[in-house]
Amino acid sequence: MVILKTSRELAKMREAGRISQGALREAGKAVEPGVSTLELDTIVRSYIERMGAVPSFLGYGGFPASACISVNNVVIHGIPSKKQILKNGDIVSIDVGAYINGYHGDNAWTFACGDVTREAQALMDATRESLFEGISKAVAGNRIGDIGHAVQRYVEARSYSVVRDYVGHGVGARLHEDPSVPNYGTPGHGVRLLPGMVIAIEPMVNQGTHRVRVLKDKWTTVTADGQLSAHFEHTIAITPGGPVILTMPD
């Protein structure tokens, strides 16, 4: 069931989005060679708690950390570790959620660690831009398929592939709500977008095949062919005046 939010609820979600975005920004600043992914997770947790919020991911379904930190061929759900030390040329996807006043904010970004290859930068650029292509279709009266089609068309025109096993989602009092928001689709199909809906649009884009596999820890999800993957995400409110990004930096 899709839950429409009131203006009062959207104000609370804007606060959750602001905190989750701030935590993501602080962790991104710390991405550099020699830093462990566990150090990045500590930055995320400290920031969120300092703001009076709770990390959305910590303990969610048993997840053991405050952020998902996914390096290179890890698509999503990378578990932070003191043993994983970032190297020059890595690309680092950080996914962060914050919960405050009964509502969640959810966002992700892929950061370059030092000097990355042109190919890696091109993948990150295309994934980021595909997110905004999707957001441009998050308009009342459109349908979920319009968002997914916009992302898919942009990505595949650049010879990349969109992950199909994992999708975006509604956000609210629960971290994951209806509707599902795939990064592929057919225009004019799917749930109709209505004012008051809040969704996370999150393209996960691979250099090679769209196929993925989950490692033995039951969380870490990697590309099936070992090629790079990038991940960008914003939480979006559908309003009569157009899409509003609740996780946009101040």
Secondary structure, 3 states (H helix, E strand, C coil): CECCCCHHHHHHHHHHHHHHHHHHHHHHHCCCCCCEHHHHHHHHHHHHHHCCCEECCCCHHHCCCCEEEEECCEEECCCCCCCCECCCCCEEEEEEEEEECCEEEEEEEEEECCCCCHHHHHHHHHHHHHHHHHHHCCCCCCEHHHHHHHHHHHHHCCCCEECCCCCEEECCCCCCEEEEECCCCCCCCCCECCCCCEEEECCEEECCCCCEEECCCCCCEEECCCCCEEECEEEEEEECCEEEECCCCC
